[in-house]
Amino acid sequence: MAKIVKPSLQSPWEAAVALVARWLDRRERIDVLMESLPAGMAGAERGRCQHLIFGVVRHYARIESALGGLVAHPPRFVTRAVLYVAGFELLESTEEDGQPARIVHHAVERTKGMASPAEARLVNAVVRKMAAVLREQKAPGPVAQAGALAEYFSHPEWLVRRWLAEFGAGATRSLLEWNQSTAPLYARWRDPAQPAPGWLQPTQWGSFYSVPSGRWPEVEALLKSGSLYLQDPGTRLAVELLGPMPGETVLDLCSAPGGKSLLIADTMGSGRIVSLDLPGTRIDRLKQNLASIKGVEPALVLADLLKGAAAALREHRLPLEYSAILIDVPCSNTGVMRHRVDVKWRLQEADLAKHGRQQGALLGAAAALLAPGGRLVYSTCSIAEVENERVVRAFLERHRSFELRKSAAAVPWIDRHDGAAAFLLQRA
């Protein structure tokens, strides 16, 4: 494996280059990369570093296309990462204010220290030419084929073809443009006793607010106090459909990292929330979130829903049947690609059908824990029919004692937040 520069440098730009080099080499998950940033990197610097990394990954195919005819032999990963970061900066720049020239100069100077003078000369030649190539790129027309859309909007071609067939040309173009835009930061105000601070910007979605830039110290303090939780409005669909009631005991399956458990508990105000998931890296966040619940008794169960859920519940002296269950299943994340910018490069075409089979099994296991007359919400953050309607239809064919009472869906290009789907099933 190639030697990678570690992100121990002070400059956010240099840290971004180091992490992009790791991503190019190993295709590590972006959330894992971000966790390796230097602990002392301040909020604004951290934000700048993340912006550069996310930008490269979001526009990877377009930058790759521009570089394709300019570099005969791929350089070392660190030098390649310089080219990609500079490429993203060029995409954001304008010719009128002289930004491209400054981007070239900055990339060349930084390469001298991060790589070598010889590689700095390569960067100088390539970035200058890349500026012209990117400037000449034009957005595909309204009847463009999947390949042209995939290259310009940096998505896998198979995925664009699938969306064209499922949603049509206009909706697919809107979805691609949405995924390529920078996601705003949304947060949910959790404290019913206090009004939200005036600098939080209200949205059309009740307790959800847009967080303006430059307020991270205040945001961090509110997060620590438990008054605020970073959460996209799309997450509300499943909980609203479930309709948790005060005093109820609700089972939240596949619950990590705990955002929906928090929303369920905050909606009830009293009662019990039982959160169950596999042991894993996100359990620490789930524990932290459950610890911030007020007025509702939380219970955490670590178990495999497909194997030992009933035994684990019994071991914790918890009910084996519930009147209200939410299962937010693992999925393709096709509704949240604006936030999870690396998902599109990790997802494979066969994954959608594989997810559908696993989701059907999980939904069946959840149904076994539902009391007679109880309600079960199946939800995903996918916009693919194979993970939503098809899973529910197949479940209903196998479980005749259930009926679909209601469903809700959000698509980003219309609803202006993350995509999601939720289905309310009731047992006779």
C-alpha positions as CSV (number, residue, x, y, z in Angstrom):
1,M,0.0,0.0,0.0
2,A,1.3,3.5,-0.9
3,K,2.6,5.7,1.9
4,I,0.1,8.3,2.8
5,V,0.8,11.6,4.5
6,K,-1.0,11.7,7.8
7,P,-3.4,14.6,8.6
8,S,-1.2,16.0,11.3
9,L,-0.5,19.3,9.6
10,Q,-1.9,22.5,10.8
11,S,-3.4,23.8,7.6
12,P,-6.9,22.7,6.8
13,W,-6.0,22.5,3.1
14,E,-3.0,20.2,3.8
15,A,-5.1,18.0,6.2
16,A,-7.7,17.8,3.4
17,V,-5.1,16.7,0.9
18,A,-3.8,14.0,3.3
19,L,-7.3,12.6,3.9
20,V,-8.2,12.8,0.2
21,A,-5.0,10.8,-0.5
22,R,-6.2,8.2,1.9
23,W,-9.6,8.1,0.3
24,L,-8.2,7.7,-3.2
25,D,-5.9,4.9,-2.0
26,R,-8.2,3.0,0.3
27,R,-11.8,4.3,-0.3
28,E,-12.3,4.7,3.4
29,R,-15.7,5.9,4.6
30,I,-15.8,9.7,4.8
31,D,-17.1,9.6,8.4
32,V,-14.1,7.5,9.4
33,L,-11.7,9.9,7.7
34,M,-13.2,12.9,9.4
35,E,-12.8,11.2,12.8
36,S,-9.0,11.2,12.2
37,L,-8.7,15.0,11.9
38,P,-6.4,16.5,14.5
39,A,-8.2,17.1,17.8
40,G,-7.0,20.6,18.0
41,M,-8.4,21.8,14.7
42,A,-10.8,24.6,15.5
43,G,-14.4,24.8,14.2
44,A,-13.8,27.1,11.2
45,E,-10.7,25.2,10.2
46,R,-12.4,21.9,10.6
47,G,-15.3,23.2,8.5
48,R,-13.0,24.3,5.7
49,C,-11.2,20.9,5.7
50,Q,-14.5,19.0,5.5
51,H,-15.7,21.3,2.7
52,L,-12.7,20.5,0.6
53,I,-12.9,16.7,1.3
54,F,-16.7,16.5,0.6
55,G,-16.3,18.6,-2.5
56,V,-13.6,16.3,-4.0
57,V,-15.7,13.2,-3.3
58,R,-18.9,14.8,-4.4
59,H,-17.4,15.9,-7.8
60,Y,-14.9,13.1,-8.2
61,A,-16.0,11.9,-11.6
62,R,-16.1,15.3,-13.1
63,I,-12.6,16.2,-11.8
64,E,-11.4,12.7,-12.9
65,S,-12.7,13.4,-16.4
66,A,-10.8,16.7,-16.6
67,L,-7.6,15.1,-15.4
68,G,-7.9,12.1,-17.7
69,G,-6.2,13.7,-20.7
70,L,-3.7,15.7,-18.7
71,V,-1.8,13.0,-16.7
72,A,-0.2,10.2,-18.6
73,H,0.9,8.2,-15.5
74,P,-0.9,8.7,-12.2
75,P,1.4,10.3,-9.6
76,R,1.7,9.4,-6.0
77,F,-1.5,9.5,-4.0
78,V,-0.5,12.7,-2.1
79,T,0.2,14.5,-5.4
80,R,-2.9,13.1,-7.0
81,A,-4.9,14.4,-4.0
82,V,-3.4,17.9,-4.5
83,L,-4.7,17.8,-8.1
84,Y,-8.2,16.7,-6.9
85,V,-8.4,19.4,-4.2
86,A,-7.2,22.0,-6.6
87,G,-9.7,20.8,-9.1
88,F,-12.6,21.2,-6.7
89,E,-11.4,24.7,-5.8
90,L,-11.4,25.5,-9.5
91,L,-15.0,24.3,-9.8
92,E,-15.9,26.8,-7.1
93,S,-13.8,29.7,-8.6
94,T,-14.6,32.4,-11.1
95,E,-12.2,33.7,-13.8
96,E,-13.2,37.3,-13.1
97,D,-11.6,37.7,-9.7
98,G,-8.4,35.9,-10.6
99,Q,-9.0,32.9,-8.3
100,P,-7.7,30.2,-10.7
101,A,-4.2,31.8,-10.7
102,R,-4.2,31.9,-6.9
103,I,-5.4,28.3,-6.7
104,V,-2.5,27.2,-9.0
105,H,0.1,29.1,-7.1
106,H,-1.2,27.8,-3.7
107,A,-1.2,24.2,-4.9
108,V,2.3,24.4,-6.3
109,E,3.7,25.9,-3.1
110,R,2.0,23.4,-0.9
111,T,3.2,20.5,-3.0
112,K,6.8,21.5,-2.5
113,G,6.5,20.7,1.2
114,M,4.1,17.8,1.0
115,A,5.7,16.0,-1.9
116,S,8.7,17.3,-3.9
117,P,9.8,20.2,-6.2
118,A,9.6,17.9,-9.2
119,E,6.0,17.0,-8.3
120,A,5.3,20.7,-7.7
121,R,6.3,21.3,-11.4
122,L,3.8,18.6,-12.4
123,V,1.1,20.2,-10.4
124,N,1.8,23.6,-11.9
125,A,1.5,22.3,-15.5
126,V,-1.6,20.1,-14.8
127,V,-3.6,22.5,-12.7
128,R,-3.2,25.3,-15.2
129,K,-4.5,23.1,-18.0
130,M,-7.2,21.7,-15.8
131,A,-8.6,25.2,-15.2
132,A,-9.2,25.6,-18.9
133,V,-10.7,22.1,-19.2
134,L,-13.2,22.6,-16.4
135,R,-14.1,26.1,-17.6
136,E,-15.1,24.6,-21.0
137,Q,-17.2,21.9,-19.5
138,K,-20.9,22.5,-20.1
139,A,-23.9,21.0,-18.3
140,P,-25.6,18.3,-20.4
141,G,-28.8,19.2,-22.2
142,P,-32.3,18.1,-21.1
143,V,-32.3,15.0,-23.2
144,A,-28.7,13.9,-22.3
145,Q,-27.9,10.3,-22.1
146,A,-27.0,8.6,-18.8
147,G,-23.2,8.6,-19.5
148,A,-23.0,12.3,-20.0
149,L,-25.2,13.0,-16.9
150,A,-23.1,10.6,-14.8
151,E,-19.8,12.2,-15.8
152,Y,-20.9,15.8,-15.3
153,F,-22.9,15.2,-12.1
154,S,-20.4,12.7,-10.7
155,H,-22.6,9.6,-10.2
156,P,-22.2,6.0,-11.3
157,E,-23.7,5.5,-14.7
158,W,-25.7,2.5,-13.6
159,L,-27.4,4.5,-10.9
160,V,-28.3,7.3,-13.3
161,R,-29.7,4.8,-15.8
162,R,-31.8,3.3,-13.0
163,W,-33.1,6.8,-11.9
164,L,-34.0,7.7,-15.5
165,A,-36.1,4.6,-15.8
166,E,-37.7,5.0,-12.4
167,F,-38.3,8.8,-12.2
168,G,-37.9,10.2,-15.7
169,A,-35.4,12.7,-17.2
170,G,-36.7,15.8,-15.4
171,A,-36.8,14.3,-11.9
172,T,-33.4,12.6,-12.4
173,R,-31.8,15.9,-13.4
174,S,-33.3,17.6,-10.3
175,L,-32.0,14.8,-8.1
176,L,-28.5,14.9,-9.5
177,E,-28.4,18.7,-9.0
178,W,-29.7,18.3,-5.5
179,N,-27.0,15.7,-4.6
180,Q,-24.3,17.9,-6.0
181,S,-25.3,20.9,-3.8
182,T,-23.9,21.6,-0.3
183,A,-26.3,20.4,2.4
184,P,-27.4,22.9,5.0
185,L,-27.2,22.0,8.6
186,Y,-30.5,21.2,10.2
187,A,-31.2,20.8,13.9
188,R,-34.2,19.9,16.1
189,W,-35.1,22.0,19.2
190,R,-35.8,19.5,22.0
191,D,-36.6,21.8,25.0
192,P,-40.3,22.5,25.2
193,A,-39.8,24.7,28.3
194,Q,-37.6,27.2,26.5
195,P,-37.9,29.0,23.1
196,A,-35.3,28.3,20.5
197,P,-32.6,31.1,20.3
198,G,-33.4,33.7,17.7
199,W,-30.3,32.9,15.6
200,L,-31.7,29.5,14.7
201,Q,-33.7,29.9,11.5
202,P,-37.2,28.5,11.5
203,T,-38.3,26.1,8.8
204,Q,-41.6,24.8,7.6
205,W,-41.1,21.6,9.7
206,G,-42.1,22.5,13.2
207,S,-39.3,22.1,15.7
208,F,-36.7,21.8,12.9
209,Y,-34.4,24.8,12.4
210,S,-31.7,25.7,9.9
211,V,-28.3,26.4,11.6
212,P,-26.5,29.4,10.2
213,S,-22.7,29.3,9.7
214,G,-20.4,30.9,12.3
215,R,-22.5,29.7,15.3
216,W,-20.7,26.5,16.1
217,P,-19.6,27.4,19.7
218,E,-23.3,28.2,20.6
219,V,-24.5,25.0,18.7
220,E,-21.9,22.9,20.5
221,A,-23.1,24.2,23.9
222,L,-26.7,23.5,23.1
223,L,-25.9,20.0,21.9
224,K,-24.1,19.3,25.1
225,S,-27.0,20.5,27.2
226,G,-29.4,18.3,25.3
227,S,-31.6,21.2,24.1
228,L,-30.5,20.8,20.4
229,Y,-30.0,17.7,18.2
230,L,-28.6,17.8,14.7
231,Q,-31.2,16.0,12.6
232,D,-32.6,16.3,9.1
233,P,-36.4,17.0,8.8
234,G,-36.8,13.8,6.7
235,T,-36.4,11.7,9.9
236,R,-39.7,13.0,11.2
237,L,-41.8,11.0,8.6
238,A,-41.5,7.6,10.3
239,V,-42.1,8.9,13.8
240,E,-45.1,11.0,12.8
241,L,-46.6,7.9,11.1
242,L,-46.0,5.8,14.2
243,G,-47.7,8.4,16.4
244,P,-46.1,7.5,19.8
245,M,-48.3,8.3,22.7
246,P,-47.6,9.5,26.3
247,G,-47.0,6.6,28.6
248,E,-46.5,4.0,25.8
249,T,-43.7,1.5,25.6
250,V,-42.2,1.8,22.1
251,L,-39.6,-0.6,20.5
252,D,-37.1,1.1,18.2
253,L,-35.3,-1.5,16.1
254,C,-32.0,-0.9,14.1
255,S,-31.9,2.2,16.3
256,A,-28.3,3.4,16.2
257,P,-27.2,6.1,16.3
258,G,-30.4,7.0,18.1
259,G,-31.9,10.0,16.4
260,K,-35.3,8.4,16.0
261,S,-35.3,7.0,19.5
262,L,-34.8,10.6,20.7
263,L,-37.6,11.9,18.6
264,I,-39.9,9.2,19.8
265,A,-39.1,9.9,23.4
266,D,-39.5,13.7,23.0
267,T,-42.8,13.1,21.3
268,M,-44.1,10.9,24.1
269,G,-42.9,12.9,27.0
270,S,-43.5,9.9,29.3
271,G,-43.3,6.1,29.0
272,R,-40.5,3.9,27.8
273,I,-38.3,3.6,24.7
274,V,-36.5,0.3,24.1
275,S,-33.7,0.7,21.5
276,L,-32.3,-2.4,20.0
277,D,-29.4,-2.8,17.6
278,L,-26.3,-4.8,16.8
279,P,-23.1,-4.1,18.8
280,G,-20.9,-1.8,16.7
281,T,-19.2,1.5,16.3
282,R,-22.4,3.6,16.4
283,I,-23.5,2.2,19.8
284,D,-21.5,4.8,21.7
285,R,-23.5,7.5,20.0
286,L,-26.7,5.6,20.7
287,K,-25.8,5.4,24.4
288,Q,-25.0,9.2,24.5
289,N,-28.3,10.0,22.9
290,L,-30.4,7.8,25.2
291,A,-28.6,9.4,28.2
292,S,-30.0,12.8,27.1
293,I,-33.7,11.6,27.2
294,K,-35.9,13.3,29.8
295,G,-39.2,12.0,31.1
296,V,-39.0,8.7,29.3
297,E,-37.3,5.6,30.6
298,P,-34.7,4.4,28.0
299,A,-33.5,0.8,27.7
300,L,-30.7,-0.4,25.4
301,V,-30.6,-3.9,24.1
302,L,-27.6,-5.1,22.0
303,A,-28.8,-8.1,19.9
304,D,-29.2,-9.4,16.4
305,L,-32.8,-8.9,15.5
306,L,-32.7,-11.9,13.1
307,K,-31.3,-14.3,15.6
308,G,-31.6,-13.5,19.3
309,A,-33.8,-10.5,19.9
310,A,-36.5,-12.3,22.0
311,A,-33.8,-13.9,24.2
312,A,-32.1,-10.6,24.7
313,L,-35.3,-8.8,25.6
314,R,-36.1,-11.6,28.1
315,E,-32.6,-11.3,29.6
316,H,-33.2,-7.6,30.2
317,R,-36.7,-8.3,31.6
318,L,-38.3,-6.3,28.9
319,P,-41.6,-7.1,27.1
320,L,-41.6,-9.6,24.3
321,E,-44.6,-7.9,22.6
322,Y,-45.1,-4.1,21.8
323,S,-48.0,-2.1,20.7
324,A,-45.8,0.3,18.8
325,I,-42.6,-0.6,16.8
326,L,-40.4,1.4,14.5
327,I,-37.9,-0.4,12.3
328,D,-35.6,2.0,10.3
329,V,-33.8,-0.6,8.2
330,P,-30.3,-0.4,6.8
331,C,-30.6,0.6,3.1
332,S,-28.9,2.0,0.1
333,N,-29.0,5.6,1.4
334,T,-30.1,6.8,-2.0
335,G,-32.3,9.5,-0.4
336,V,-29.4,11.0,1.6
337,M,-26.6,11.2,-0.9
338,R,-26.3,15.0,-0.5
339,H,-25.2,14.4,3.1
340,R,-23.4,11.1,2.6
341,V,-21.3,12.1,-0.3
342,D,-19.3,8.8,-0.6
343,V,-22.3,6.5,-0.7
344,K,-22.7,6.6,-4.4
345,W,-19.1,5.4,-4.9
346,R,-19.5,2.5,-2.5
347,L,-22.9,1.4,-3.7
348,Q,-23.1,-1.5,-6.3
349,E,-26.0,-2.2,-8.5
350,A,-26.6,-5.6,-7.0
351,D,-26.8,-4.0,-3.5
352,L,-30.4,-2.8,-4.0
353,A,-31.8,-6.2,-4.5
354,K,-29.6,-7.6,-1.7
355,H,-30.9,-4.8,0.6
356,G,-34.4,-5.6,-0.3
357,R,-34.0,-9.3,0.8
358,Q,-32.4,-8.3,4.1
359,Q,-35.1,-5.7,4.7
360,G,-37.8,-8.2,4.2
361,A,-36.2,-10.5,6.7
362,L,-35.9,-7.7,9.2
363,L,-39.5,-6.6,8.8
364,G,-40.7,-10.1,9.4
365,A,-38.6,-10.4,12.6
366,A,-40.0,-7.0,13.8
367,A,-43.6,-8.3,13.1
368,A,-43.0,-11.2,15.4
369,L,-42.6,-8.7,18.3
370,L,-45.8,-6.8,17.6
371,A,-48.8,-7.3,19.9
372,P,-52.2,-8.0,18.4
373,G,-53.8,-4.7,17.3
374,G,-50.3,-3.0,17.4
375,R,-48.8,-0.8,14.8
376,L,-45.5,-1.2,13.1
377,V,-43.7,1.4,11.0
378,Y,-41.2,0.2,8.4
379,S,-38.9,3.1,7.2
380,T,-35.9,3.7,5.0
381,C,-33.8,6.6,3.8
382,S,-34.0,5.1,0.3
383,I,-35.9,6.4,-2.7
384,A,-35.8,3.1,-4.5
385,E,-39.0,1.2,-5.0
386,V,-37.2,-2.2,-4.5
387,E,-36.4,-1.2,-0.9
388,N,-39.8,0.4,-0.1
389,E,-43.0,-0.5,-1.8
390,R,-41.8,-3.9,-3.0
391,V,-40.6,-4.9,0.4
392,V,-43.9,-4.0,2.0
393,R,-46.0,-5.7,-0.7
394,A,-44.0,-8.9,-0.3
395,F,-44.4,-8.7,3.5
396,L,-48.2,-8.3,3.2
397,E,-48.4,-11.3,0.9
398,R,-46.7,-13.4,3.6
399,H,-48.5,-11.9,6.6
400,R,-52.2,-11.9,6.0
401,S,-53.0,-10.6,9.5
402,F,-51.4,-7.2,8.7
403,E,-52.7,-4.4,6.6
404,L,-51.1,-1.2,5.3
405,R,-52.9,1.7,6.9
406,K,-50.9,4.6,5.6
407,S,-47.6,5.6,4.0
408,A,-45.5,8.7,3.6
409,A,-42.6,9.4,1.3
410,A,-40.3,12.3,0.6
411,V,-38.1,12.9,-2.4
412,P,-35.4,15.6,-2.1
413,W,-36.1,17.5,-5.3
414,I,-39.7,18.1,-4.2
415,D,-39.6,18.1,-0.4
416,R,-36.3,20.0,-0.1
417,H,-34.8,17.7,2.5
418,D,-33.5,14.2,2.7
419,G,-35.4,11.5,0.9
420,A,-37.3,8.9,3.1
421,A,-40.2,6.5,3.0
422,A,-42.3,5.1,5.8
423,F,-45.2,2.6,5.9
424,L,-47.7,2.1,8.8
425,L,-48.6,-1.5,9.2
426,Q,-51.3,-2.7,11.7
427,R,-51.8,-6.2,13.0
428,A,-55.4,-7.5,13.4
